């Protein structure tokens, strides 16, 4: 028994060592790399206008991400049905209305229900923008009784700022677990995807769930559906970016510390790598992605191109200074490297060449960024920055 315990402890330590120490955290060792051409088509033509981008290059890059990274994003189903299952017009001491909406989607006689939780402010009495959180931290972070006020989903602050806040548990569409992720839309609605090397997996499913929440927002009269802000932290941030790319109804895409395979450049070899992520979380990605483990240079895309696919809509990238695993600098570099596509639309973002100081938010045309002090998390401070950016972008100050 004792020896068994010792073996377990040793294995655990080895794992922790491999995770924390074996990654590169040394700026001088990021090496040199060449990012794939963003504005040259597969047959070598230079893209110089947003029309050319939208007609030729954007679809090409989108397909590369589908085929090699996140998998397809199916949009077909037979029916969608919305039902308000709980409502309280006097929530938060009267300043908000709470709603739970059961969104039932049917395909080939099978169904899946996404439960959307949302608070909307009672004042002003006009449709408001909404922050939609792709939530992988469970329902406890979105306590509808508001006994537990979790900074991850600071509903009171968001309501006070005149925004609605909504969220759903990713487990409704794809449990965040290697053995169970199929037990949602993948088995029930889109089983064919599971047979494909470029098929949808968990991250795509979470984005799909958010798209169904947006289907509801378009019907909910308390929401201004032209002002939808998608938010995700870490793995949720990766899904938020993929959603922002796939669903043009998202006005602002927020990625909070999404790191590798999110906002950070994959080729930079700093913090988490494609090798680590596809080993620990293979079920997040299309199976094809694994071939780029320790082989990032062969990827036909890098993550700046993902951000570029969101143009001309707005993108906000948040980092935390101690969250080196998610490579704050690599996230800033990707954001900056996405600029040329925004420029095609006449948006001169002009981000500074160096990442801003810790806790110094920058808000430039259609792009924002901050690098908060502290660790990996999504906190009320981060939310204050998201709201400042949204106020600015929607001209609400
Ligand atoms: C792990 C994983 C990251 C992910 C993070 C999270 O650390 O390696 O890629 O972003 O979990 O979701 O918190």
Boltz pocket constraint, residues with backbone or C-beta under 6 A from the ligand:
constraints:
  - pocket:
      binder: B
      contacts: [[A, 233], [A, 234], [A, 235], [A, 236], [A, 257], [A, 258], [A, 259], [A, 260], [A, 272], [A, 277], [A, 280], [A, 325]]
      max_distance: 6.0
